[in-house]
Amino acid sequence: MVERELPEESSAQRIGQLAQLTLGARHPLTWKLKELDGTTDVGLDYQVQVVKAVVTGELNQFRDIFRLQLKGTESPKRSSDGDFYSVDLKASTVRYYERMTEPVLLVLCDLSVFPGDPRACPAFYVWIHDEIRRRRGDGSRAVDNNDYLTFRVPVANVLDGSFDVCSEIERTRTLMKVALQLDKTVEQSRPGMPPEERGAFAHKIIGGFVGRGVALLDAMSEPVSSPWPKAPQGSIAARLITVAEMLQRGNSSGAMAVLEGIRAKVSDAVAVERAEFAFLFGRALTLNGQEADALPYFDQAIALSAEPKHLVAWAEGKLRESLHGGTEGDLSAIRARLTVDHPEVIAMQARLLATEGKHTDAQAMLDRLAGDDVMTTRAIVALNASDWLRVTDICSAGLAKVGCDDRSRSLFSLLRARGLFHIAVGIKEPVEFEKLPVFGPPDLDLAKLRDCWSDIEMTLGFFSEAGWPE
């Protein structure tokens, strides 16, 4: 008589039991397994402690601990080249793994090899967090909106008695120590920063390393021999720095030669290096008077990183284009692209408004910015308004400011010279020059004119100091 009212073993239960037998026959003798029973084993079947002697002949020590997720299959899914098995995991479980800091080992038992003897069947493994990193690295999302995600278990990763997990656990432990040291360093440099903000700050630091590529990593791994890291000699970063220095000195031909020399290598560089290459190429073309040719390069830089300096360079190029074309009346199309909330971009918006004759709006835009960093823009806005006395006052204050950089000093002296000349000859608008007598007006202010000439000489001195050809 057949008993029909008794409990039945499900396929999942049967496969689970067989997989346990395979794991028991295959795992190293140094492993001490503890099943995680009940409702607390979400995505984790075992806690595994590793017991091992440090020196042969001595007593074993409990050295490491990790978690293990066990999977068994009677219908394995192998890749076409046979290099790995595919295993489907719940997306929610993978999200849980992502939140964990301790290592998790996924073990897959191929029960199809010896159907009647699970202890003879092979088992394979992969570290969960390594697989999550692989998915990110090849463009797959580690976790997406699907119910299940496919993980790869390499056929080469055979689980047997020779498998030593201690090195992997030590790597995880080292990474944890590095993270704690980074947090400690941030805490020391930002004593009042709350712990949650320190974590966000540390993420930004990591993002900076990732974004700047291998050159910065190499520089930071060297012994500390200078206050600031230097790009490795011959690297793309080092050559881009050289180009920037050349352009500061007005050496556009030398800068262009270096840029052409690294053009073929830039395609393999990180995004920030490709953006800097395009930005500097545009600057070199601008310095050569090829402003129309420079604009596409600034567009490339914006597409790669949209740094404030890239947006400003593009806007300056478009402004010059409109001035040369006689269409400076409406610059709203240029302003519409400057949506980044950054002092440099806001200052550029103010310049555009001033060029359109909207001086009150330009001043209101600048009033949003604090400090002296926008003094050069304030001077330009005052120049556009033909307010020459304000131009000279702003420039004098800027030149007197401690720590004023060379670029700002040269601009202040040049703009002040222009303001002093207008005051000296007694005109407000540039169009009034046509009405001036050949030898100047009868009420010419010679003292102001001498001051103007002194500022012109000062400006030439700044350019000479910067290395510009005489």
C-alpha positions in Angstrom: 0.0 0.0 0.0 1.4 3.4 -1.0 1.3 6.2 1.6 0.1 9.3 -0.2 -0.3 11.7 2.7 3.4 11.8 3.8 5.7 14.8 3.3 7.6 14.9 0.0 11.2 16.0 -0.6 11.4 18.8 -3.1 13.9 18.9 -5.9 15.6 21.9 -4.2 15.9 20.1 -0.9 17.3 17.0 -2.6 19.9 19.0 -4.6 20.8 20.9 -1.5 21.5 17.7 0.4 23.6 16.3 -2.4 25.6 19.6 -2.7 26.3 19.3 1.1 27.8 15.9 0.6 30.0 17.2 -2.3 31.1 20.1 -0.2 31.9 17.8 2.7 34.1 15.6 0.5 35.9 18.5 -1.3 36.6 21.3 1.2 40.1 21.5 2.9 40.5 19.8 6.2 41.4 23.2 7.7 37.9 24.4 7.3 35.5 24.2 10.3 31.9 24.6 8.9 28.9 25.8 10.8 25.6 25.8 9.1 23.6 29.0 9.3 20.1 27.5 9.9 16.7 29.1 10.2 15.6 32.5 8.9 19.0 34.3 9.4 20.8 32.6 6.5 19.8 34.9 3.6 22.3 34.3 0.9 24.7 32.6 3.4 24.7 28.9 4.1 27.8 28.5 6.2 30.2 30.3 8.5 33.6 28.9 7.9 36.6 29.2 10.3 40.0 28.3 9.1 42.2 26.4 11.6 45.8 26.2 10.7 49.2 25.8 12.3 51.6 28.8 11.7 54.6 26.6 12.0 54.6 22.9 11.0 54.4 20.7 14.1 52.8 23.3 16.3 49.2 23.4 17.4 46.5 24.7 15.1 45.2 28.2 15.5 41.9 29.7 14.5 43.2 32.2 11.9 40.4 33.4 9.6 36.7 33.4 9.1 34.5 33.8 6.1 31.0 33.1 4.8 30.0 30.5 2.2 27.0 30.3 -0.2 26.5 26.7 -1.5 24.8 25.9 -4.9 24.3 22.6 -6.5 23.2 21.7 -10.0 22.3 18.6 -12.0 21.9 20.7 -15.2 25.0 22.9 -15.3 25.2 25.8 -17.7 28.7 26.0 -19.2 30.0 28.8 -21.4 30.6 27.9 -25.1 34.4 27.8 -24.5 33.9 25.7 -21.4 35.8 28.2 -19.2 33.1 28.9 -16.6 29.8 27.9 -15.2 26.9 30.3 -15.0 24.9 30.6 -11.8 21.8 32.8 -11.3 21.5 34.6 -8.0 18.7 36.8 -6.8 19.4 40.5 -7.4 18.2 41.3 -3.9 20.8 38.8 -2.5 23.6 40.4 -4.5 22.6 43.8 -3.1 23.0 42.3 0.3 26.4 40.9 -0.6 27.5 44.4 -1.8 26.7 45.8 1.7 28.9 43.2 3.4 32.5 43.8 4.3 33.7 40.3 5.0 34.5 37.8 2.2 31.8 35.5 0.8 32.7 32.4 -1.2 30.3 31.0 -3.7 30.7 27.3 -4.2 29.0 25.4 -7.1 28.8 21.6 -7.0 28.4 19.9 -10.4 26.2 17.0 -9.5 25.9 15.9 -13.2 29.4 14.4 -13.3 28.7 11.4 -11.1 24.9 11.3 -10.6 24.9 8.4 -8.2 27.8 9.6 -6.1 27.8 13.2 -5.0 31.0 12.8 -2.9 32.9 12.1 -6.2 31.5 15.2 -7.9 33.6 18.3 -8.4 33.1 21.6 -6.8 34.2 25.1 -8.0 34.4 28.5 -6.4 34.5 32.2 -6.9 34.7 35.1 -4.4 31.5 37.0 -4.6 33.0 40.5 -4.4 35.5 39.6 -7.1 32.6 38.7 -9.4 30.8 41.9 -8.5 33.9 43.9 -9.5 34.2 41.9 -12.7 30.6 42.7 -13.7 31.4 46.4 -13.1 34.6 46.2 -15.0 33.2 44.7 -18.2 30.4 47.2 -18.4 27.7 45.0 -16.7 25.9 46.5 -13.8 26.8 44.8 -10.5 23.1 45.1 -9.5 20.3 46.1 -11.8 16.5 45.9 -11.9 16.4 42.2 -13.0 15.1 39.6 -10.5 18.2 37.5 -11.1 21.8 38.1 -12.0 24.2 35.7 -13.7 27.5 35.1 -12.0 30.5 33.2 -13.5 32.3 30.4 -11.7 35.6 29.6 -13.4 36.2 26.0 -14.2 39.8 26.5 -13.2 38.8 27.3 -9.6 38.5 23.7 -8.4 37.7 23.3 -4.8 39.9 20.7 -3.1 42.2 20.2 -0.1 44.9 22.5 -1.6 42.8 25.6 -1.7 44.2 28.2 0.6 41.7 30.9 1.4 44.0 32.7 3.9 45.7 34.9 1.2 42.4 36.2 -0.1 41.1 36.9 3.5 44.4 38.6 4.2 43.9 40.8 1.1 40.4 41.7 2.4 41.8 42.5 5.8 44.5 44.7 4.3 41.9 46.6 2.3 40.0 47.2 5.5 43.1 48.5 7.2 43.7 50.9 4.3 40.1 52.1 4.5 40.5 52.7 8.3 43.8 54.5 7.8 42.2 56.7 5.1 39.4 57.6 7.5 41.9 58.3 10.2 43.9 60.6 7.9 40.7 62.5 6.9 39.8 62.8 10.6 43.2 64.3 11.4 43.0 66.7 8.5 39.3 67.6 9.2 38.9 67.3 13.0 35.4 68.6 13.2 34.0 66.6 10.3 31.2 64.1 11.4 31.9 60.4 10.6 29.2 60.2 7.8 30.8 63.2 6.1 34.3 61.7 6.4 33.0 58.7 4.5 31.6 60.9 1.7 34.9 62.8 1.6 36.9 59.6 1.4 34.7 58.5 -1.6 35.7 61.7 -3.3 39.4 61.0 -2.8 38.9 57.5 -4.4 37.0 59.1 -7.2 40.0 61.5 -7.8 42.4 58.6 -8.0 40.1 56.7 -10.5 39.5 59.8 -12.6 43.1 60.8 -12.9 44.4 57.4 -13.9 47.6 55.4 -13.4 50.0 58.4 -13.5 48.7 59.8 -10.2 48.7 56.3 -8.7 52.3 55.9 -9.7 53.2 59.3 -8.3 51.5 58.7 -5.0 53.2 55.3 -4.6 56.6 56.8 -4.7 58.5 57.8 -1.5 57.5 61.4 -0.4 60.3 63.6 -1.6 58.4 66.8 -2.4 55.4 68.7 -1.0 53.3 67.8 -4.0 53.2 64.7 -6.3 54.9 65.0 -9.6 53.6 63.3 -12.7 56.0 60.5 -13.8 58.4 61.6 -16.5 57.2 60.9 -20.0 53.6 60.2 -18.9 50.7 61.9 -20.7 49.9 63.8 -17.5 53.5 65.2 -17.4 53.4 66.2 -21.0 50.1 68.0 -20.6 51.5 69.9 -17.6 54.4 70.9 -19.9 52.0 72.1 -22.5 50.1 74.2 -20.0 53.4 75.8 -18.9 54.3 76.5 -22.5 51.0 78.2 -23.2 51.4 80.3 -20.0 54.6 81.6 -21.7 52.9 82.2 -25.0 54.8 79.3 -26.7 52.0 78.0 -28.8 54.2 76.4 -31.5 56.1 74.4 -28.8 52.8 73.4 -27.1 51.3 72.3 -30.4 54.4 70.1 -31.2 54.1 68.3 -27.8 50.3 67.8 -28.3 50.8 66.4 -31.7 53.4 64.1 -30.3 51.0 62.5 -27.8 47.8 62.6 -29.9 48.0 58.9 -30.8 48.4 57.9 -27.2 45.5 60.1 -25.8 42.8 57.8 -27.1 43.8 55.2 -24.5 44.1 57.8 -21.7 41.5 58.3 -18.9 38.7 60.8 -19.6 40.2 63.7 -17.6 43.5 63.4 -19.7 41.6 63.3 -22.9 39.6 66.4 -21.8 42.7 68.3 -20.8 44.3 67.4 -24.2 41.3 68.8 -26.1 41.2 71.9 -23.8 44.9 72.7 -24.3 44.7 72.0 -28.0 41.9 74.6 -28.2 44.0 77.1 -26.2 47.0 76.6 -28.5 44.8 77.2 -31.6 43.3 80.3 -29.9 46.8 81.6 -29.2 47.6 81.1 -32.9 44.5 83.1 -33.9 42.6 80.0 -35.1 39.6 80.6 -32.8 37.0 78.9 -35.1 39.2 75.8 -35.2 39.5 75.9 -31.4 35.8 75.7 -30.6 35.3 72.0 -31.5 38.2 71.1 -29.2 36.5 73.0 -26.3 33.3 71.1 -27.1 35.2 67.8 -26.9 36.6 68.8 -23.5 33.1 69.7 -22.2 31.6 66.4 -23.4 34.3 64.5 -21.5 34.3 66.4 -18.2 32.4 69.7 -18.4 34.9 71.3 -16.0 34.2 75.1 -15.4 37.4 76.0 -17.2 36.3 74.1 -20.3 32.9 75.9 -20.3 34.5 79.3 -19.9 37.1 78.7 -22.7 34.2 77.7 -25.0 32.2 80.7 -24.0 35.1 83.1 -24.5 35.6 81.6 -28.0 32.0 82.0 -28.9 32.0 85.6 -27.5 35.0 86.5 -29.7 33.3 84.9 -32.6 30.2 87.0 -32.1 32.2 90.2 -31.6 34.1 89.6 -34.8 30.9 88.8 -36.6 29.1 91.9 -35.3 26.4 89.9 -33.6 27.3 90.7 -30.0 23.8 92.1 -29.3 22.2 88.9 -28.1 24.4 86.3 -26.4 21.6 84.3 -24.7 22.5 81.2 -26.7 26.0 81.2 -25.1 24.6 81.9 -21.7 22.1 79.1 -21.9 24.9 76.5 -21.9 26.6 78.0 -18.8 24.4 76.2 -16.2 27.1 75.0 -13.9 26.9 76.7 -10.5 30.6 77.6 -10.2 32.3 81.0 -9.6 34.2 80.8 -12.9 31.1 80.1 -14.9 29.0 82.7 -13.0 31.7 85.3 -13.7 31.6 84.4 -17.4 27.9 84.8 -17.4 28.4 88.3 -15.9 30.9 89.1 -18.7 28.4 88.1 -21.3 25.6 90.2 -19.8 28.0 93.2 -19.6 28.9 92.7 -23.3 25.1 92.8 -24.1 24.9 96.1 -22.3 23.0 94.6 -19.3 25.4 96.1 -16.7 23.0 96.0 -13.8 22.3 92.3 -14.4 26.0 91.6 -14.7 26.7 93.4 -11.4 23.9 91.5 -9.7 25.4 88.2 -11.0 28.8 89.1 -9.6 27.2 90.1 -6.2 26.3 86.4 -5.8 30.0 85.7 -5.4 32.0 86.4 -2.3 35.6 87.3 -1.9 38.2 88.9 -4.2 38.4 86.0 -6.7 36.1 87.8 -9.2 37.8 91.2 -9.1 39.2 90.7 -12.7 35.6 90.1 -13.9 34.3 93.1 -12.0 37.0 95.2 -13.8 35.9 93.8 -17.2 32.2 94.5 -16.4 33.1 98.1 -15.4 35.1 98.4 -18.7 32.1 97.3 -20.7 30.1 99.9 -18.9 32.8 102.5 -19.8 33.1 103.3 -16.1 36.8 104.1 -16.2 37.2 105.4 -12.7 35.7 102.2 -11.3 38.0 100.2 -13.6 41.1 101.9 -12.2 39.8 101.6 -8.6 39.2 97.8 -8.9 42.5 97.2 -10.7 44.4 99.2 -8.1 42.8 97.2 -5.3 43.5 93.9 -7.1 47.2 94.8 -7.7 47.5 95.7 -4.0 46.0 92.4 -2.9 48.5 90.0 -1.3 48.9 86.8 -3.2 47.6 88.1 -6.5 48.6 85.6 -9.2 50.7 86.6 -12.3 47.8 86.2 -14.7 45.5 88.5 -12.6 48.4 91.0 -12.1 49.0 91.3 -15.8 45.3 91.7 -16.5 44.8 94.3 -13.8 47.7 96.4 -15.1 46.5 96.2 -18.7 42.9 97.2 -17.8 44.1 100.0 -15.5 46.2 101.3 -18.3 43.2 101.4 -20.5 41.1 103.1 -17.9 43.8 105.7 -17.1 44.2 106.5 -20.8 40.5 107.2 -21.2 40.5 109.4 -18.1 43.7 111.2 -19.2 42.2 112.2 -22.6 38.8 112.9 -21.1 36.6 110.6 -23.2 34.1 108.0 -22.0 33.2 105.9 -25.1 35.7 104.5 -27.5 33.8 106.0 -30.5 34.8 109.5 -29.2 38.5 108.8 -30.2 37.6 109.9 -33.8 36.8 113.4 -32.5 40.1 113.9 -30.7 42.7 116.3 -32.1 45.9 114.7 -33.5 48.0 116.1 -30.6 45.4 115.3 -28.0 42.8 117.5 -26.2 43.8 120.8 -24.6 42.9 119.5 -21.2 45.0 116.4 -21.5 46.0 115.0 -18.0 49.7 114.3 -18.5 50.1 112.8 -15.0 47.4 110.2 -15.8 49.0 109.6 -19.2 52.3 108.9 -17.5 50.6 106.5 -15.1 49.0 104.8 -18.1 52.4 104.3 -19.7 53.8 103.0 -16.5 51.1 100.4 -16.4 51.8 99.4 -20.0 55.4 98.9 -19.1 54.4 96.9 -16.0 52.2 94.7 -18.2 55.0 94.1 -20.6 57.2 93.2 -17.6 54.7 90.6 -16.4 54.6 89.0 -19.9 58.4 89.0 -20.1 58.6 87.4 -16.6 56.2 84.7 -17.8 58.5 83.9 -20.7 56.6 85.6 -23.6 58.9 86.5 -26.5 59.9 90.1 -26.7 
